[in-house]
């Protein structure tokens, strides 16, 4: 029978012996485990943490062990407190750090996790300690609602939240009399007496940048956005293709953070009127090297910064791990195995069209092959390639770069992007002279790439002779394997996804649920969906000045090409993703 909080209990900390006995009484712990645990002595470890680390068998559910989640759920029912999962992305760090001091939080092993108008939610791992409640309620003049949480999370996030908040306060308080706030802000409000901003080399700013990077690695973020607004700078992380708000920095602190990153990326700190690119290399939590590509953009309220995180380990993954498998993989190998010609990859920003050519080049870059690239900027530094970066200030663009590479005896050339006729002509010339050319193109799907080349001015006969194939790709979120559920098929949604083709629906399909592992999103990680167009003889016959994209698509599909939506439908049928996710990223075909 559950014992409610405050009933028949004196104020005390949780003890290992008492917890073990209560677990035994409730039928959750066996007699042998009880005897073994009772003999243990712990001093600095929380009893819940100790029990969870022992991986004891759950006597009530054969085959399961007593995890921290199951222990908290059991204890929560005994003390009538809800169990709270601390998600840093959903917590307003600046608000919760103002509720109490760090010393008070650490002394009582508590942490504010939500601040509302009428109440404050306090997480604790000690449900029988409540002496602090009265004083805190008196100071806050708000009701306190207690919840149970993992003691390890409370300790870790207490240190992180208060360190970050302290750094922001310290940075805001540091002044330089020789600098002016809001340079580049088109709508700057004059705030008398506040004409100062923190130094980019201030220790508080250094700490904030370090925290942001470490936090981004921990949360599996692919991009970090720092966006200036009128009074604040918003920090957002892109995780699995979706942006999440992380923190609101004071506008001056945000500007100093951007300056700090620009210094690290060897960018011109004084220049805030034009976009800049830079790069930075650091180490992740596991000691592996991580590359960051930096890009700034002048906006109405100051300079915006995006840091794109490239994990070099991605290049070590197989094509199957990237989502390219079966028939699509065979067609891709057929295109790239040819010793000459042009192979194009298309897709929007963040669709993985950089990763695929890099992974391919890494496999092709054997000791007897010379691989050269020209990029703007260099996405990932790879030792097996000869990489050159576009530099417009000295008139080194894609076309002149390819011209220079042709004199370097290359076997394989990668061009970052074909943007104009001159670059396209150089790619064609390289392909005609026996080189394999990989490049990217910004089009919606594979058949549209042929139209795009014609629009640039490449003659149809040269496209027929040089282009080996085109692959369009997108990234879809993959359902979390721990919590996804199978259910009936939504026939209307399935028909909308597969139209205008008639495709037999699966017997059932998966749907997202949400759990601790996937941060209640229902998705965990991303993989590619692909549309691989081979430039076959039948397709070549359609490449004329009066080209019809729909006709090329029809012929290619008869020869085995799957459109992006049909490729996504296959993943839906296999229970890997959802119809909504595929329709979100895959384009609707034209007539």
N, C-alpha and C positions, 0 to 999 in steps of 0.2 A: 504494500500500500504506500502510495506516494506521501511524502511528508512535505507540506507546504512551507515556504520560506518564513522563517520566524517562529514556527510552531515547534515546541519541545526542543528548541535548540538554543544554546548559548552562543555568543559570538566567538568564532574560532576559525582558524585556517583549516583547509582540507588536509587530512593526514592519510598516508598510504594505508595504514592498518584499518582505519575506519572505512575508507572507500572499498578496500578489498572485502571486508566483512559484509558491507551493504550489497556489493555485487553478488556475493555468495548467497546472501539471504533472498535476493531477487531472482536467483537461478541463472545468473549471467556468468558466474565463475565457478569452475570445478573445485573440488576439495584439494586436489594435488596442487593446483595453481595457487589456491588460497594459502596453503602451507608454505609454498616456496616464496610467494610475495611477502608474506608476513615476516619472514626472516630477513628481508632486505632492509637496508638502512640508506636513506637518502637525506641529503642536507640541502644542497642548492638546487636540486631538480624538483619541478612541480610534480606532485603525485600523479596528476592526469597524464603529463608528458611521460613519466616513467612507465605507467601502465600501458600507454599506447606503444612505446618502444619495445615492450616485451613480446608483442604479437601473441597475446594469450588467446586461447580458443574461447569463442562465445558459446557457453553451455546451452543457451536458449536456441541458437541457430547452428546446428552441426555444419562443419565445413567452413565457417566464417571465423574471423578473428576480431578481437576488440580493438577497433581503430579509434583514433581521436574523435571522429565523427560520431561513432556509435556510443562512445563514452559520454560525450557532451549531450547527445540526445537522451540518454538514460538519466544523466544528472539533471538535465533541464526539466524533465517530467517530475523528478523528486522535489525540486525546489520551486517548481512552477515559474520558470523563466524560459523565455524563448532563446533558441540557439541562433547566433548571428555569425554570418560569414563575412569577414572584413575584406572588402574589395577596394583597394586604394583608388581605383579609377572612379568610384562612385562617392568618394568622400571629399568634402571641401576642406582641404588641409588648413587653410588660413582660419576658417571658422572654428574647427574643432580644437586647434591649438590655443585659441583664446579662452576656452571654457575653464581651463585650469593650468597651472604651471607644470612644467615637466617634472619637477621634484615631487609635486603632489601626486601626479599620475604614477610615477615610478614607485613612490612609497606605498601607495595603496594598490598597485598593480591593476590600474584601470585606464581606460582610454575612451574619450568621447568619440563617437562614430557618426552621430547625426545631431544637427542643431536645428530645431524648428522654432516656430513662434511661441508655442506653449510648453514645449518639453525638450529635454536633451536626452539622447539615448547613450547610455554608458555601458561599455563592454567590460566584463570582468571575468576572471577565472577563479574568484573566491566568492561564492554566493552567500556564505555565512558571515562575511565581514561587511557591516553596513554602518559603522560609526561615522564614516565620512559623508553620508548622504545628507544629514541635516545641515551641516555647514555649507555644503555645495548648493543645496536648494536655496538657502538663505542668501547666498551671494548672487546666484544666477537669477533668483526670483522666477524660476521655472520649475515645472515638475520634472522629476528624474525617472526614466524608465530603464530598468536594468535588463541586460541580456547577457547570456553566456557566450564566451568565445574561446578559441584556442589560446592558451597562455603564451605559446611561442609567437603567434601572430601579434598579440597585444604588445609583447616586449619589443619585437622587431619594428613594428609600425610606430610605436611610441618614440623610439630613437629616430626613425626616419622622418616622421612628421614634424617633430619639434626641431630637429636639425635644419630641415628645409625652411620651416617658418622663421627660425632664428636667423638664418642666412638672409632671407628676404628682408626682414626687419633691419638687420645690420646693414645690408646694401642700401636700403632706402634712407637710412640715417647718415650714411657716409656722403660727404659733400666735396665738390670741387668748385671753387669759386670762379674758375676760369672757363667753365663750360656752360652751355646754354641748353636747356631742356627743349625737346621737341623740334629740333632742326629737321626739316623735311616733312613736318606735319602741316598739311595744307589748311587745317582748320584749328590751329593752335589757340587754345584759350590762355590768355595772359594771367598767370598766377603770381601775383607780386610776392616777392620774398622767397620764391622757390626756384630761382634760376640756377639750379645745380643738378648734376646727375652723378651716379656712382662711377668710379673708375673701373674699366674692364678688367684690370689686374687686381682689383680688390679681392681679398681672400674670401669674402662672402660670395662674390660673383663666381669665383673659381669653384666653390663648394656647390653652388646651384647648378652649374654646368655639369659637374661630375655626377651629381644626383640625377639629373635629367637623363644622362647617357646610361647610367647603371639601371635606372628605373625602366628605360625603354628596352634595354636588353632583356631584363627580367620579364617584361610583359609581352615579349615577342613582337615588338613594334617594327614595322617596315619603314615608317617615316615619322619624323618629329617636326611639327609645325609650330612656329612661334609667330603669332599674328598680332600686330599692334592695333589697338583700338583707341578711342579718344582718351580714356583714363587708365586702361589696363592693357596688358599684353596676354592674349590667350595662348596657352600651351595645349596642343592636342597631339595624340598619338594615333597613327593609323595601324590598326590591328586586324589582320585577316580582311583587309580591304575596306574596313569601316572606321571612321574617325571617332575617337573618344576624347572628351574634354578631360584634362588632367589637372591644370592649375591656372589661376589667374595671378599674374605678376603685376605689380605696379608698373606703369608705363616706362618710367625711368629705369627700373630694374631690368625690364624686358629688353630695352635698348642696350644696356650694358652687357646683358647675356649674349645678345647677338654680336656685339663688338668682340667679346671674348672668343666666341666661336670663329669669327672672321680672323682674329689674330692666329688662332690655332691652325686655321686652314690656309694661312699665308695669303689672305686677301687684302685688298686695299681698305683699311679701316676708315680712312677719311672720306672715301667716295661712297656716298649714299644716294646719288642721283641716278645711277644706272645699275642694271642687273649685273651680278657677278657670279662666277662659279669657282668652287674650290673643292678640296678634298682633305680628308683627315683619316688617319689610321689609329686605332686604339685596340684594346684587348677586351674581350667579353668576360663574363663572370667565370667561365671555365678556362680562361687563359688563352683562348683562340683569338687570332687576329680578326678584327672587324674593320671594314672600310666604310667610310661615310662620305657621300657626295653632297656638297653644300651648294645651295643656290639661294641668292637673295633677290628681292624684288621691291622696288620703291612703291609704296602705297600712299593713300591719302593721309594716314596717321603715322607714317614712318616706314622703316625698313622691315619687310617680312622675310623670314628665313625658313627654309625647308631643308632638313637633313635626311637624306635617304640612306638607309642602313643596308649594306651589302654584306651578306654572310659568305665568305669564300668557300665554306663547306658546301654551299649549294652546287658549286661546280663539280663537286665530287659525287653528287647524286646521279643515279642512273636515270635514263629517260623514263623508265617505268615509274620511278618515284616522283618524277615531275608530272606524270599523268599521260605521257606520250607512249602508247603501247599498241600492240596488235597491228591492225592494218595501217593505221596512221604512221606508226613507227617504221614499218616496212617501206611505205611510200616516201617518208622523209629520208631514210637511208638510201633509197634509190636516187633521190634528187642530189644528195650530197656526195655520193660515191662517184659521180661523174667527174672526170678530171678537169672539165671546163664548163663554163656557162654561169648564169646568174640564178641564185636562189634567194628569194625574198621572204621576209617575215613581216607580217603586218599586225597591227593592234594599237590600242591607245596607250597612254602612259600608265605604267603599273600593271601591264598585262603579262609581263614575263618575257617580252620579246627580246630582251637583252640576254636573259639567262639561257634561252634555248640556243642561239648562235654561239655563245661562249662555251656552253657544254659540248656542242658539236665540234668547235674548233679545238677544244682541249683534247678530244679523242683523235682528231685528225692531225694534231701537231706532234708528229713523230720526229725522231732525230734526223730523218732524211727528207723532211718537208720544211720549207720556209713559209711561215705564216706571218703576214703583216696586216696591221689594222690602222685605220685612221678614224678617230672618234671625236665627238664634240659634246661633252668632255669624255675622257677615258673613264669608263664606268667602273671597271675593276682591273687592277694591275695584275697581270699574269706573266710569270717568268718565262713561259714557253712561247710567248708571242713577241713580235717586234711591234710595239704600239707607238703611234704618233698622235698628237693632239692638235686639233684645229686651232689656229691662232689668227684671228681676223686682223689684228693690229699690224701684222707683217704680211698680210695678204695670203696667208696659208689657209685656204678653204678646202672643202672636200675634193673639188676637181683638181686643183693644183697638187693636193696631197697624193691623190691617186696617180697623177702624172709622175710625181717623184718616186712613189713606190714601184712603179713599173721599171724603174732603173735599178731596183734593188734585188733583181732576180727572184721575185716571189713565186710561190706555187699556189698559195691561197691568199686572197685579199678580203678583208672585211671592211666595208664602208658603213660608218655609223648610221647614216640616213641619206637616201636619195631625195633631195629637195628641189633640184632644178635640172634643166636640160643639160647643162654642162657636165654636172656630176653623172647624170644618167648616161651621157655619151661616153664618158671616160670608163664607166662600168662596162658598157657594151664593148668598147675597144679592148678592154682587158680580157673579157670573156672570149672575144673573137681570136685573140692571140694565145689562147690555150690556158687561161687562168680560171680557177674557180672563185667566183665572187659571191660573198654573202653580204646582204644588206637589209635594211628595214625601210618600210614605207608606211605612211600614215593613211590607211584606207579602212573601210568598215569590214570588208571581208575579202576573201581571196580573189574571186572573179573581178572585183572592182579594181584590183591592182593593175590588171591589163589596161583597163580604161584610163587609169591614172598615168601610166607610162605614155599612152597615146596623147593624153592632154598635155603632158610635158613637152611633147614634140618628137618622141622617138618613133621612127618609121616602123610600120607594122612588120615589114620583112625582117628587120633587125630583132624585134621582139620574138618573132617565130624562131629565129636562128639562135638566140642566146638564152632566153629565159627557160630554165629547166622546170621550175615550179614555184608555187607560192604557198606559204602556210600562214593562215590567220589563227590567232589564239586569244583566249581570255582566261582569267583565273576565277574559278568558282570556289566558294567556301565549302569545305567538306564537313559533313555531319559528325558530331562527337560520337565516338564509338561507345562511350560509357553510358550515354543517356538517351540515344535516339530510340524512337519507338516506331514500330511498323503499324500501318493502318490502311483503311480502304483508299482506293484511287479516286481522285477528283477527275472524273471523265471530261468535264468542260475545260478544266485547266490543262489536262493532257492534250486535248484536241487543239487548244490555243497554242500550246508549245510546239506541236508537230505539224501544224498546218503550213502549207496546203497539202501535205502528204498524209496518207492514212497509215498510221503505225499502231500495231496492236499494243494496247496498254498492259503493263505488268499486273500480276495478281494482287499485289499490294505495294505500297511505297512508304518510305521512311519519312518521319517528320521530326523537327527539332524539339527538344524538351528543355534542356538547360540543367547544368549541374555545377559543382564546385570546380571541376577540372576545366570546363570550357567557359567559366565566368558567366554562367546562366545565359549564354547566347545560343547554345545548341550546336555551335560550329567550332571546329578545332582544325586550324590549318587550311591551306588552299592548294588546289591542283589545277592543271590546265585542261581546257577543252580546245580541240583543234579542228581546223578545216584545211585539209591538204589537197591542193590542186596540182595535178601533174599536167604539164604542157604537152599533151599527147598530140598525135597527128590530127585527130578529130577536133581538138580544141584549136589547134593552129589554123585550121581551115576557117574558123570563125573570126580570127584576128585580122580585121580589116578596118579601114577608116570609118565604116558604118557599123562598128561592133555593137552587139547587144549583150549586155552583161547577163541578163536572164537566160539567154540561149547558151552561153558558155557554162553557166551553173547547171543547166539541165543536162548538157552533154557530160560534164564532169561527174555529176551524180550517177548517171547511167554507168560510168566507168568505175564507180566505187567511192567517190568522195562523199563524206558526210558533212552537212552544214554544221555551223557552231551549235545551233539549237538541237539538231539531231544528235550531235556528239554529247551535248548536255543531257538529252533525253535518255541516252544509254546509261549515263551515270545515275540518273534518277531511277531507272529500272533496276540498277544494281544496288540501290539503297545507299548511295554515297552522298547524294545531295538532294535538293528539293527543286520543284518546278519553279517556285518563286525566285530562287537564287539564280537559276539558269536564265530566266527571262529578264532578270535585273541586269545581267552583263552581256548577254548575247543579243545582237541586233535583229530587229524585225526585217525580214527580207523585202526587197522591193518587188513589184509585180513582174 
